[in-house]
Amino acid sequence: MSSTSSRERWLYPLGLFILSVTWGYTWVVSKQALAYAPPFAFAAERSVGGALALMLALKLMGKPLRLVAPGATLSIGLAQITCFMALSSWALVEGGPGKTAVLIFTMPIWTLLIGWPLLGDRIRGTQWLAAACTLIGLLLIIEPWNMHTTLLSKFLGVMAALSWAIGTVLVKRLRSKQPVDLLSLTSWQMLIGSVPLVLLAIIIPERPTDWSGVYIGILVYMSVIATALCWWLWITLLDRVPAWEASLSVLGTPVVAIISARLTLGEDFSFGEVTGILLIGTGLALLSLIGWATARRNTTR
């Protein structure tokens, strides 16, 4: 084995680990940011900052800035940036970062279910078991039978996950029809999706943003590290490792978010919520194992 391939063998798991830790802790940082900025303003400010950082990255990497497939990119930006950012920020106002992250990272299951009618990806065998585990876990966390719990943050978290899933399916459909650079697509969808967020922040009456040094530091972290750098890392990993291996970062992110929220903010979880989290984790792990088994079968043929 060459030194280059040996180094790459360790770099990819390290990249997944960095991605999981960074994105997981981002939910705690986002919750802290809401002490300085209202939800829609924060969503707009981090999206604009992320878009500018990504556009700068495109320029520095010598990639073309030309917008490809404007109609599809608009749809993706509205789903994956406008709706996702607005709903996830609003969910954090009403609920804890750990629970919100778990609800939002049910995205792979929604992608599987939405992709069935839109992409023709049939759900088979063990995939149904993964979906059932996740959906039962979701019910245990939401507790629709318990009228004493606040359902708004949970509803918003699920809607954010659905928005992300719709955006993911739209990306898959676009890439099946025409080649498009993923970093360019990410940059443009974020720039386009930021425009409605800015309009929402202007139109909806909210308290003004406290532009303190702490908040500016948070915004730089959210824009440059959690958005631009992590999206670049995610795209790089997707290009170099199988999809099932990259999806392991989805498993790690809510775990890091839960632990961080517990240690940093003292977020509490009931027995039903813990059971629901374990079931969701089981469902997502099953999806990863199915992907691994499928990739292994394809390589041995």
N, C-alpha and C positions, 0 to 999 in steps of 0.2 A: 504493500500500500504506500502510495507516495505521500510526502509530507503535506502536500496541499490538500489531498482528499482526507487525510487524517485530521488536519486542522478543521476542515469544513464539517467533518463528522461531529466535532464538539461545538462548533460555532452555532449550528442551527438549534440544538437544544438550549444553548445559552441564550440565543435570540428569543426563543419562545418563553424562557424563564423571565427575561427582562420585560418582555411584552406583558406577560401575566401580572407581574409585580407592579409595573407602571400603570397599566390600565385599571388594575384592581384598586390601587391606592387613589387613583384619580377620583373615584366616587366620594371618598372622604374629603379630598381637597375641594371638590365641587360643592359639597354640603357646607364647608367652611366659607367658600366664596359667597354663598347666599347671605351671609351676615353683612356683606359689604355692597352687594348688588341684588336687585330684584331678579326673579327668574328669567323673564323675557330679555331684559337688558344683558344679563350674564350670558344667555344663550347666543345673543347677537354678537356680543363683544368677543367671545371665545371663537365663534365661527369665522368672523371677519379676520381675527388674528391668525387663525389656522389657515384660512384661504391665502392670506398674504405670505405666510411662511412657506406654504406649499408652492405658490407661484414663484417665489424667490428660489426655492429648491430646484424647480424646473429650469429656471434660467441658469443657475450655477451648474447644473448637470448637462446643459447644452441641449435639452429636449425642446421640441417645438411647442410654442404656446398656442397653436391653432386649436380652436374648438371643433371637435369631431362629433357628429350626430347630436346637434343642438336640441332637437325635440326629445330624444331619449335621455340626454343629460339633464334637461329641465325636469323631467319626471323623476329621475333618480335623486336629483338635488332636493326636490320638494318632499319626497318620502324620507330619504336617508339623512338629510340635514335639517330642513325646516321643521318637519313634524317630529323627527326623533329628538333633536336638540331641545325644542320647546317643551315637548311632553316629558322628557327625562328630567329637565331642570325643574319643571313644575312638580313632578313626582317627588323630587328631593325636598321641596319646601314642606310637603305634607308628611313625608315618611323618612325613615332612616336609610342611609346609603347602602348598608348591607342587604337589606330586604329588597330595595329598589334594584340593586345590581343583579340579584338572583332572578327577579322577575324579568328584567330586560334581557338577561342572557339565556332566556328560553327561546331566543331568536332562532337557533338552528331547527327546533321543532316546528315553529311557524313557517320557516323557509321550506321545510319538507312538505308540510300540508298545503301551502300556497303553490308550491312548485308542481304539485300533482295536476291541477287543472290548467295552469298557465304554461308549464314547460313540458307536460307529458311525462314527468318523472313519477312513475308508479311507486306506491308504498308497498313494500313486500315483507313478508315474514316477520323477522325480529324487529324491523322498523316500527311495526305496530305496537310492539311491547315497549319500545323506547318512547314512543309518543304517548302511550297510556300512562307510563310511569311519570312522565313530565307533567301531563295534564292533571293527574291525581294529586301530584305534589303541588301544583298550582292552586288547586281547590283548597288544599289544607292551609296554604299560606293566606289566600284571599279570605277564606271562611265566610262565604256568602250567607250561611245560615246564622251567623253571629251578628246580630243587629247592633251590638255595642262596640264593634270595631269600626275604624274609619276606612271606608272602601275607596275613597277618592284617590289616594296615593297609589294603591294597588292597581286600580283601574288605569291610571295614567301610566304606570310602569308597564302593564301588559300592552297598552296602546303604543307605547314607545317601541316595545319589542316587535309588534306587528309592523310598524312603520319601517324599522330596520330590515325586517324580513322581506317586505315588499320591495324595498330598495335593492336588496341582495338578489332577488329574483329578476328584477329589471336589469341589473348589471349582467346576470347570466344570459338573459335573453338578448341583450345588446351584443355581448361578446360572441354569441353563437351566430349572429348575423354578419358582423363585420369586425375586423381587427381594430383594437383601440388600446393605446398605452394606458395602463392602469393608474400610473401616477398622474398623468395628464387628466384622465377622467375624474380621479379623486379631487384634484385641484379645482377643476371647473364645476363639479357638482357642489363643492363646498362654497365656492364663490357665488354661484347662482342661488343656492339654498340660503345663503346669508342675507340676501336682499329682503325676502319676506320677513325674516327675523328682525331686521333693522326697522322695517315698517311697523311690525307688531310692537316693538319696544317704544316707538314714537307715539303710536296711536293709543295703546293701553295705558291708562294712568297708573304709574308706579312711583315709588320713592326714587330719588336720584341716586346714582351710583356714588359710593364713597371711594374716590380715587386716592386711597392711601397707599403708602409704600408696600404694605402687606398685600393689598388687592392687586396692585400692579405686578408684584412677584408671582402671585397665584395665576394671573392672566397670562404672563409669559410662560409659566410652566404648562398651563392648559393648552396654549396656542402652539408653542414650539415643540415641547416634549410630548405631551399626551396626544396631540393631534398630528402635527406635521411629521415629527420623527417616528412616532409609533406607526402611523399609516405607511410611511416609507419602509419601515422594518417589516410590517405585515405583508406588504406587496412583495418585498424581496424574498421573504420566506415562502410565500405562495408560489413564486416562480421556481423555487429550488427544492421544495419538499412536497411529498404527497399531501393531498387535501386533508386526509384523516390525521396526519401528524400535525399539521398547522392548526387543526380544530382543537387540539389539546389545550391550546392557549385559552380557548373559550371556557374550558373546565377550570383552569387555574384562576381566571380573573375574578369570578364571584367569590371564590374561596378566600382570596387575598382581601377582597372588599369586606367580607364578613368579619374576618380576623381584625382588620384595620379599624373597622367601625366599632368593634367590641373594645379594643384596646384604647383607641383614641377618643371616642365619643361615648363609650359605655352603652352602646345599643344593645337592647335586650331581645331575646327570642323566646317564644312560648314553646311548649313541647310539640304542639301541632305544626308550628312553623319550622322547627328543626327537622321533624319527620318529612315535611314537604320539601325542604331544601335537600335532604338526602335522596328523596325520590327523584327530584329534578336532576341532581348530580348523577344518579344511576341511569336516567334516561339519556343524558348527554354522553355519558361514558359508553353506553351501548351503541350510540350512533358512531362514536369514534372507533369502537371495536369492529363494527360492521364495515366501516370505511377501510380499516386496516386489512380485514379479511378479504374484501373485494380487491384491493390493490395487490395483495399477495397472490390471489388467484390469477389476476391478469398478468403478473410478471412471470408466473410459472408455466403459462400456456405456450 
